[in-house]
Amino acid sequence: MPLRADDWVLHLDEETQMDAYSLRACIDFIERQADADLGQGIIHYNAHDFWHAVLPTVGDISRVQDDYGRVAWQTNWARRASLGVHGSFLLLSGRVENAVGWETDVLTEDYWFCWSAMRRGFRIGLVPAIAREVSPRNLKDYSRQRRRWFTGIRAMGRPVGKLTLVLWCWRLLKPMYWAMSWHTTNQDARMPRWFFVSQLLCPVIERVFCAFGILVQDYDAGLTWSSMLMSQLLSLPMNMLLQFVDSYGIVAALLFPEKGFYIIAKS
């Protein structure tokens, strides 16, 4: 499209739901910001049939955590996005659209677009509002979605992307690590107890942020307090399972990369 430098395009997925507040936030971002060519908003996965597919819903909690953590920090303070952006609720100026374009064979085209824009010196800002989407409807689609992401990130060959995949694989080995650490500490005494105790902080912090991700989505969806408590209890046993599913997606992407887009069901 023949976009002008002062044109703006709001990218949305097919099921993304906006409201009056999020639209006003986009307009305000366009009118008031002075040093950003990209704007990224927060996404919740509670548009409709929330908690209908329990496992994918729990799995997408990590994406909400990421939005309130890494995404908010890099858009508010760093003004750089090292690990990509969402392809949805993404506000782009005509200047960056024209300079980068969307012609790519990479399966994670939003990750590729962000990386290309950052290389050209464009800066990103936060659109302080929420859009709402839907999680995949079953575990198969959830796993294939992740497998495509990881295939695309790996295909780009960036060191930070490869590091991300390694850290995600660690989620698969972490439960085994804790089991061995506990045995080593109590039986062979090869690991200092202070080190083992300090490592316990990691799952505690992870659990706190997981609880936060559940709370903000449940509250935003208007759930009752009893339902919100049930959500927290459901996530406890299922979060560990989803770590294995995510790690399986990485291993599958390494051994059997996706060849193209796989259309997943969200309704």
Disulfide bonds with the S-S distance in Angstrom:
none
